[in-house]
Amino acid sequence: NMAARTRMRMRFMGKKLDGASPCPMARQDGAKYTLAVLTCVNLLNYADRYVPAAVKEPIKAELGLSDAETALPTTAMVLVFMVSGVLFGLLADKQVVDRRIILAGGVLCWSVATAAAGMATDLNQLVLYRSFVGFGEAAFSVVSGPLLADMFPPRDRNVVFAIYYLAIPLGGAVGFVVGAALGAMFGWRAAFQFIGLPGVFVALASLRINDPLRGINDTYLIPTDRNTGSNAGSNTGSNTGSKTGSQG
């Protein structure tokens, strides 16, 4: 039955069954809160990426950089993001660290690094701070998708991920428009600090996210007959029933 299959899958996943088991293939506790927080984080994630482009000219003028040099901080961020993503993926899969800690730590890292970029006095510092941004964003990007999949059953995921990914164009617009406006009014340093600091509060909010069982909303692995591809249990039951009927 369903309960037995649920327990077998949870044991296969290495989960301890203490107390009442969560309901599989359903929204888990705190699902809406998780979606709201992760969508806000994703918005800030992409807002941060567009700030350097929005204040590129003031940075060039103050630090005396060429066009090629202004591209180096973003290049460093992307390279670190690529390498760090593999590391955080392994940590999450092996469950070495609670994925909420990975998530909150990543958001805090990139938020502080973004704000710190507003205090850079040369190109080397700017490259360093943007590298930490890539490190933090990699942690968030690796954890957020699977967490949403565990929170919501398949029937809800189209809408859930549509809301989550809507933050990408909105965040890009916020980063470019707000960053450019702040840069014009208060200078490019203020733009980095204004976009970066709100992430500290969102990082704290992410610690309150519930961490459901891994794969609780995945399709269940029911043994199938290799020859027919049908459910072995149902075949056995139908065969038994037909034999009983013929004997009677």
C-alpha positions in Angstrom: 0.0 0.0 0.0 1.0 3.7 -0.2 2.1 4.0 3.4 4.4 1.0 3.1 6.0 2.2 -0.2 6.5 5.7 1.4 8.4 4.1 4.3 10.5 2.0 2.0 11.4 5.0 0.0 12.3 7.1 3.0 14.5 4.3 4.3 16.2 4.1 0.9 16.8 7.8 1.1 18.5 7.4 4.5 15.8 9.2 6.5 14.9 8.4 10.0 11.2 8.0 10.7 10.7 9.6 14.1 7.1 10.3 14.9 4.4 11.0 12.3 5.6 10.8 8.7 5.0 13.7 6.4 2.4 13.3 3.7 3.9 12.4 0.3 2.8 13.9 -3.0 1.4 17.0 -1.3 2.4 20.5 -0.3 4.7 20.3 2.7 4.6 22.6 5.8 5.7 26.1 5.0 5.5 25.7 1.2 4.1 29.1 0.5 6.6 30.8 2.8 9.4 29.0 1.1 8.3 30.1 -2.3 8.0 33.7 -1.2 11.4 33.8 0.4 13.2 32.0 -2.5 11.5 34.3 -5.0 12.7 37.4 -3.1 16.2 35.9 -3.0 16.1 35.2 -6.7 15.0 38.8 -7.4 18.0 40.1 -5.4 20.2 37.5 -7.1 19.6 39.0 -10.5 19.4 42.6 -9.3 22.9 42.3 -8.1 24.1 41.0 -11.4 23.0 44.1 -13.3 24.3 46.7 -10.9 27.9 46.7 -12.4 26.5 47.4 -15.9 24.2 50.1 -14.6 27.2 52.1 -13.0 29.9 51.0 -15.4 30.8 54.5 -16.6 31.2 56.1 -13.1 33.4 53.1 -12.0 35.6 53.6 -15.1 36.0 57.3 -14.4 36.8 57.0 -10.7 39.1 54.0 -10.9 40.6 54.8 -14.2 39.7 51.5 -15.9 39.4 50.5 -19.6 36.4 48.7 -21.1 38.2 45.4 -20.9 39.1 45.9 -17.3 35.5 46.7 -16.3 34.6 43.2 -17.6 37.1 41.4 -15.3 34.9 41.5 -12.1 32.0 39.9 -13.9 34.3 37.3 -15.5 35.7 36.4 -12.1 32.2 36.1 -10.7 31.1 33.7 -13.4 34.2 31.5 -13.2 33.9 31.2 -9.4 30.2 30.5 -9.8 30.8 27.6 -12.1 33.4 25.9 -9.9 31.5 26.6 -6.6 28.3 25.2 -8.0 29.8 21.7 -8.2 31.1 21.9 -4.6 27.8 23.0 -3.2 26.0 20.4 -5.2 28.1 17.7 -3.6 27.6 19.1 -0.2 23.8 19.1 -0.7 23.6 15.6 -2.2 25.8 14.1 0.5 23.8 16.0 3.2 27.0 17.0 4.9 25.4 20.4 5.7 21.8 21.3 6.2 20.8 22.9 2.9 19.1 25.8 4.7 22.6 26.7 6.1 24.0 26.5 2.6 21.2 28.7 1.3 21.4 31.3 4.1 25.2 31.3 4.1 25.3 31.9 0.3 22.8 34.7 0.4 24.7 36.4 3.3 28.0 35.9 1.5 27.0 37.5 -1.8 25.0 40.3 -0.1 27.9 41.4 2.1 30.3 41.1 -0.9 28.0 43.3 -3.1 27.9 46.0 -0.4 31.6 45.7 0.1 32.2 46.3 -3.6 31.0 49.8 -3.0 34.1 50.4 -0.9 36.6 49.1 -3.5 39.5 51.4 -4.2 41.0 49.5 -7.2 40.4 46.8 -9.7 41.9 44.0 -7.7 39.5 44.7 -4.8 36.5 44.8 -7.1 37.5 41.5 -8.7 37.8 39.9 -5.2 34.4 41.1 -4.0 32.6 40.0 -7.2 34.3 36.6 -6.9 32.7 36.2 -3.5 29.4 37.2 -5.1 29.7 34.3 -7.5 30.6 32.0 -4.6 27.4 32.9 -2.7 25.1 32.9 -5.7 26.3 29.3 -6.6 25.1 28.1 -3.1 21.7 29.5 -3.6 21.3 28.4 -7.2 22.1 24.8 -6.4 19.8 24.4 -3.4 16.7 26.5 -4.3 15.3 24.3 -7.2 15.4 21.0 -5.4 14.0 22.6 -2.3 11.0 23.9 -4.2 10.5 20.5 -5.8 10.4 18.9 -2.4 7.9 21.4 -1.1 5.4 21.1 -3.9 3.9 18.1 -5.7 4.3 17.8 -9.5 0.8 19.1 -10.1 1.8 22.5 -8.6 5.3 22.9 -10.0 4.5 24.7 -13.2 2.9 27.6 -11.4 5.5 27.5 -8.6 8.5 27.7 -10.9 6.8 30.3 -13.1 6.5 32.6 -10.0 10.1 31.7 -9.0 11.6 32.5 -12.4 9.5 35.6 -12.8 12.0 37.1 -10.4 14.7 36.9 -13.1 13.5 39.7 -15.5 12.1 41.7 -12.5 15.4 41.4 -10.7 17.3 42.4 -13.8 15.1 45.5 -14.2 15.5 46.5 -10.6 19.2 46.1 -10.7 19.6 48.1 -13.8 17.0 50.9 -13.2 17.5 51.3 -9.5 21.3 50.9 -9.8 21.5 53.6 -12.5 19.2 55.9 -10.6 21.2 55.6 -7.4 24.4 55.9 -9.2 23.3 59.2 -10.8 22.0 60.6 -7.4 24.5 59.3 -4.8 27.3 57.7 -6.8 28.1 54.1 -7.8 29.2 53.0 -4.4 25.8 53.7 -2.9 24.2 51.6 -5.7 26.2 48.5 -4.7 25.4 49.1 -1.0 21.7 49.7 -1.5 21.2 46.5 -3.6 23.5 44.4 -1.3 22.3 45.1 2.2 18.7 43.9 1.9 20.0 40.4 1.2 21.2 40.2 4.9 17.6 40.3 6.1 16.5 37.8 3.4 19.3 35.5 4.5 17.9 35.5 8.0 14.4 34.8 6.7 15.7 31.8 4.8 16.8 30.1 8.0 13.1 29.7 8.9 12.4 27.7 5.9 11.2 24.1 6.6 13.5 21.4 5.2 11.2 18.5 4.0 12.4 15.0 3.3 14.4 14.7 0.2 12.3 13.4 -2.7 9.1 13.4 -0.6 7.2 14.7 -3.7 9.0 12.6 -6.3 7.2 9.9 -8.3 7.3 6.7 -6.4 9.5 3.8 -7.5 7.1 0.9 -7.9 8.6 -2.4 -9.1 7.5 -3.3 -12.6 7.5 -6.5 -14.6 10.5 -6.4 -17.0 8.6 -8.2 -19.8 5.4 -6.2 -19.8 6.5 -3.0 -18.0 3.3 -3.2 -15.9 3.0 -3.0 -12.1 4.2 -6.3 -10.7 2.0 -6.1 -7.7 -1.1 -5.5 -9.7 -0.2 -8.4 -12.1 0.2 -10.7 -9.1 -3.1 -9.6 -7.7 -5.0 -10.0 -11.0 -3.4 -13.4 -11.7 -4.3 -14.6 -8.2 -7.8 -13.3 -8.6 -8.3 -15.0 -12.0 -7.0 -18.3 -10.7 -9.3 -18.2 -7.7 -12.2 -17.4 -10.0 -11.5 -20.3 -12.3 -11.1 -22.7 -9.5 -14.4 -21.6 -8.0 
